[in-house]
């Protein structure tokens, strides 16, 4: 277990660079999958597969800052669900499969982090795995 004094610290420039890398990776993946209907030149979309882990890391890093309170979690979940609902029809139209998009996974992640951080209810972790 890590001591409470250990903290990962990234400069604002590094965090911004990770955001741009994740965005470029996501756009590349979406263009390759939707316009070219699959991988081009072998598995060229492997670069696109790093988008979600980067976005999840950035999101978790921002939520783990010391000055974050419950309102930030609430606002984040509300925004993610709202944009997820807006993006859902386009996803269904383009892919043809009715499944929840990645924004709902990030919203569930934020809710889980809030439960763990504010309420110290660690049993929420295995319960969350039942839904994913």
Secondary structure, 3 states (H helix, E strand, C coil): CCCCCCCCCCCHHHHHHHHHHHHHHHHHHHHHHHHCCCCCCCCHHHHHHHHHHHHHHHHHHHHCCCCCCHHHHHHHHHHHHHHHHHHHHHHHHHHCCCCCCHHHHHHHHHHHHHHHHHHCCCCHHHHHHHHC
